[in-house]
Amino acid sequence: MFIEMKVAGLTIDPFTNAPIMILRDLEDKKTLPIWIGILEASAIASELEKLKFSRPMTHDLIKNIFEEMEIKVKRVEVTDLKDNVYYATIHLEKGDTTYQIDARPSDAIAIALRTGSPIFVENSILEKSKSIDLSADKDKKEGAQNLLELLDELGPEAFGKYKM
């Protein structure tokens, strides 16, 4: 079963300085942190901040190609987690034909943000990953909330040399 989620934001792992993409379900009950690369974080951040560049960046180029070829991004799914590696699928539609394209979650989500497409996560990933259940018992909920507050409090200075 898939759960629809949204990008709640980006932050930096305070221990490794690696970017973390925070996905949150639409009811704000479950949160899934996914560690991603700096380039993908930059692509996601630029779309979240609605930054416009004089020339299209890679994910903008893909969106433009899809539009020109009348291909719709129906949805993006984070489908699996194996050996600490996440997997995703981009679902495309052109006319009556559908396509499923393997992708890294960060790239798939960068495209979903640009096309306004929904993002889904397989429920089993939330169970076996480091997802945070905000509807858990009181102690777990407080601990999860403290972690989310810590992540939310990290400002631009936390990015160090990796400014978004």
N, C-alpha and C positions, 0 to 999 in steps of 0.2 A: 504494500500500500504506500502511496506517495502522499507527502504532506507539502502543501504550498508554503513557500517561504519567501522572504524578501531580504535584500541586503540592508542590514541595520547599520552598517558602517565598516570602517577599516581602522585598525589600530596596529601597534607594533608590540611584538613579544618583548617584554622588558629584559628578558634574559638573553635572547639570541639576536635581538634587533630584526627579526624576520617579520614581514607584514602578515597580519591576520585579517581575513575577511570574516565578518560576523554575519551569519544568517539567522533570522528569527522567524518563527511561524507567525501567521497572520493574527493569532490570538495572543501573541506575546507570552506564550507559555514555555516554548522550547527555543534554545539558542544553540547554534552549531558554529564553533570557530573552525576555520580552515586556514592553515598556514599556506601562503602563496608566495610567488616570486615577486621581486620588486617591480619588474616591468608590468606584470599583470596587475599589481596593486595600483601602479600609476595609471593604467588604462581604466581601471574601475573608478579610481578617485576622480579622474578627469571627467568621467560621465556623471558621477554623483554630484560634482561641483558645477556641472554644465559648462565646463571650459570649452572654448572653441579655438581651434588652431587654423592657421592659414591653409594648411594642406591636411588631407585626411590621414589619421593614424591607422594602424592595421585593422583594428576592430571597426572603425568608421568605414574603412574601405570595404570590408566584408559586408557591412550593412548596405552600403551603396550598391555593391554588386547584386545583392539579394533584391533590392528595390528595382534596379534596372532590369533584372531577369524575372521579375514578378514572382519571387520566391518569398513565402511567408515563414517566419520562425514561429511555429505553433507553441512550442514550449521547450524548456531546458530541464533536464533531469539529472540530478546527482544520483547515480545508480548503484555505486558500490564503493567499498573501502577494503582494500587488500594490502597487507604489509605497510600500513600507514600511507597508502597512496589512494587518493580519491579518483573516481571515474565518473564521467558525465556523458550524456548524449544530447545532441541538439536535434530536435524534431522539426523537419522542414516540410513544406507543402508547396507544390507547383501544380496548379490545376487539380487533376484527380490523383496525382502521384505524390506519395509521401516518401521521405528519406529520413534515415536515422544516421547521424554522423557522430563518431566517437570524438571526444574532446576532453581537454583538461577542464575541470570545473571553473577555474578562474577565467579561461577564455570563453567558455560557454556562457558564463554569467555576464561577462563584459559585453557580449553580443546581445544577450537577453535585455540588459539595461538599455542598450541603444535602440532596440526594436520594440521595447515595451512588452516583451513576452513574459509569461509567468515562469517562475522558477519552482521546481519541485525537488524534494529530497526523499529518497526511499526511507521508510520508517526504520528499517533494520539498521541503517547507518547511524541513526540517532541513538539506537540502543547500544551499538558496539563502539561508538566513537567517544570523544570527550564532550559530547553535547551536554548542555545544562538544562535540566528540567526545572522551570520556574514554578511549577505547580506541585513540587515535591513537599515532603514534610518540612516543618518549620526550620529545623537546623540546616537542612540541605538548601532550602530556599534562601535563608539568610546568607549562607556561604556562597551560593551561586550569585546572589545579588551583590555581595561584596566584590566578587571577581568581575562582574559586569561593570560595577561602578569604577573599579580600578582601571579596567580597559577603557571605559568612557572618559575617565579623567585624564588620560594620556593626551596631551596636546601636541601641536605641531613640533615642539621642541624635542619630543620623544623620538621623532623620526631621524634625528641626528643628520648624518650626511645623506640619508635617503628621503629627502623632502618630497612630498607629493605635490 
